[in-house]
Amino acid sequence: MKISWGTAIVMAFVSFISFIMFFVITMFTDDAYSHDLVTEEYYKTELQFQDQLDREANATHLTENIKIEKTSEGVVISFPRELDYQKIKGKVFLYRPSNKQLDNEIPLSLSSYQLLVPDGSLIGGRWNINITWEYEEESYYFTEEINY
């Protein structure tokens, strides 16, 4: 049986379309390819970006900034000693890029210059730690990426 050029071209198009449809259906149905946005309200967050830049600039004017270190008990967040820790208010946001179910927000109520995030709260891997805090009506922002 001999296949004409017209039949071969139609078979090539049908094969190519079937190949593409297979991958499209696989991408939509397989959970391994499901990826979330960084934030749910992406555009609203982008509009607030200048405020974040101002807060970061405020943090650079401090003589010492926040320090983050890994210990056997967990992650220790140390606030500047030049400030009265009792007047520091804000929140610590632990962001896990690979799984949003692991994200965690901790309100700041300090009893010393250090805040301990317990070892049980963190799973090994990459974490972005974002700290938004206020001291005497001045806003600050600190962010750091760690591998735990």
C-alpha positions as MATLAB code, in Angstrom:
seq = 'MKISWGTAIVMAFVSFISFIMFFVITMFTDDAYSHDLVTEEYYKTELQFQDQLDREANATHLTENIKIEKTSEGVVISFPRELDYQKIKGKVFLYRPSNKQLDNEIPLSLSSYQLLVPDGSLIGGRWNINITWEYEEESYYFTEEINY';
ca = [
       0.000    0.000    0.000;
       1.362    3.350   -1.014;
       0.674    6.551    0.992;
       0.276    9.752   -0.983;
       1.852   13.068    0.027;
      -1.521   14.468    1.039;
      -2.279   11.530    3.322;
       1.202   11.726    4.903;
       0.782   15.440    5.639;
      -2.641   14.887    7.232;
      -1.245   12.022    9.330;
       1.670   14.237   10.456;
      -0.729   17.035   11.475;
      -3.000   14.635   13.363;
       0.012   13.096   15.141;
       1.368   16.514   16.090;
      -2.017   17.736   17.376;
      -2.466   14.495   19.370;
       1.009   14.927   20.861;
       0.277   18.521   21.921;
      -3.161   17.606   23.336;
      -1.588   14.816   25.397;
       0.775   17.296   27.079;
      -1.940   19.909   27.593;
      -4.226   17.384   29.290;
      -1.320   16.039   31.371;
      -0.409   19.547   32.580;
      -3.982   20.296   33.624;
      -4.709   17.021   35.413;
      -1.408   16.040   37.070;
      -0.850   17.574   40.548;
       2.924   17.388   40.105;
       2.676   20.269   37.628;
       0.418   22.399   39.810;
       2.164   25.614   40.850;
       0.737   28.471   42.855;
       1.344   32.160   42.527;
       3.752   33.657   45.041;
       0.813   35.472   46.625;
      -2.914   35.215   46.037;
      -3.342   38.967   45.556;
      -0.285   39.542   43.413;
      -1.245   42.930   41.931;
      -2.386   44.363   45.254;
       0.962   43.343   46.744;
       2.846   44.998   43.887;
       1.076   48.302   44.539;
       2.368   48.238   48.131;
       5.952   47.628   47.001;
       7.083   51.262   47.481;
       6.005   51.097   51.146;
       8.149   47.994   51.519;
      11.145   49.774   49.968;
      10.691   52.669   52.415;
      10.565   50.239   55.336;
      13.748   48.524   54.127;
      15.466   51.919   53.883;
      14.429   52.669   57.486;
      15.999   49.384   58.598;
      19.314   50.279   56.957;
      19.528   53.434   59.111;
      19.719   51.354   62.303;
      23.188   50.755   63.720;
      22.499   47.017   63.680;
      19.777   45.162   61.818;
      17.957   41.930   62.583;
      20.137   38.819   62.655;
      18.895   35.323   61.868;
      20.806   32.214   62.896;
      20.068   28.503   62.892;
      20.506   26.647   66.175;
      19.673   23.172   67.420;
      16.412   24.502   68.934;
      15.294   26.198   65.697;
      15.796   29.610   64.128;
      16.691   32.512   66.419;
      15.713   36.003   65.251;
      17.673   38.701   67.113;
      16.363   42.264   67.114;
      18.614   45.340   67.532;
      19.681   45.881   71.130;
      19.564   49.656   70.740;
      15.748   49.449   70.783;
      13.397   48.637   73.638;
      12.114   45.165   72.716;
       8.826   45.746   74.570;
       7.878   48.488   72.086;
       8.502   46.340   69.000;
       5.272   45.227   67.311;
       4.798   43.405   64.040;
       4.841   39.966   62.481;
       7.199   37.337   61.130;
       6.091   35.610   57.946;
       7.701   32.257   57.156;
       7.233   31.621   53.439;
       7.902   28.229   51.891;
       8.140   28.691   48.078;
       7.541   25.019   47.295;
       4.403   24.520   49.434;
       2.053   27.263   50.569;
       0.445   24.976   53.175;
       3.664   25.270   55.198;
       3.563   29.101   55.257;
       3.251   30.510   58.757;
       2.735   33.949   60.265;
       3.877   34.689   63.811;
       2.806   37.894   65.590;
       5.587   39.625   67.494;
       5.238   39.858   71.253;
       8.793   39.791   72.521;
       9.933   38.971   76.043;
      13.590   39.529   75.107;
      15.614   40.716   72.133;
      15.333   37.291   70.553;
      12.467   35.324   69.044;
      12.795   31.556   68.668;
      10.990   29.782   65.849;
      10.926   26.178   67.131;
      12.559   23.382   65.172;
       9.206   21.578   64.844;
       7.704   24.512   62.909;
      10.218   24.226   60.079;
      10.810   21.436   57.599;
      14.164   21.131   55.871;
      14.569   23.186   52.709;
      14.387   26.771   51.536;
      12.494   29.350   53.597;
      12.021   33.073   53.046;
      11.672   34.953   56.325;
       9.913   38.328   56.028;
       9.693   40.503   59.138;
       7.490   43.591   59.170;
       7.789   45.540   62.417;
       7.178   48.903   63.971;
       8.994   50.791   66.683;
       7.781   54.166   67.958;
       5.609   54.812   64.870;
       8.467   54.024   62.465;
       7.992   51.019   60.155;
      10.726   48.557   59.241;
      11.047   45.559   56.940;
      13.612   42.769   56.871;
      13.827   39.748   54.613;
      16.258   36.869   54.387;
      16.364   33.510   52.632;
      17.624   30.520   54.606;
      18.086   26.827   53.953;
      16.978   24.906   56.993;
];
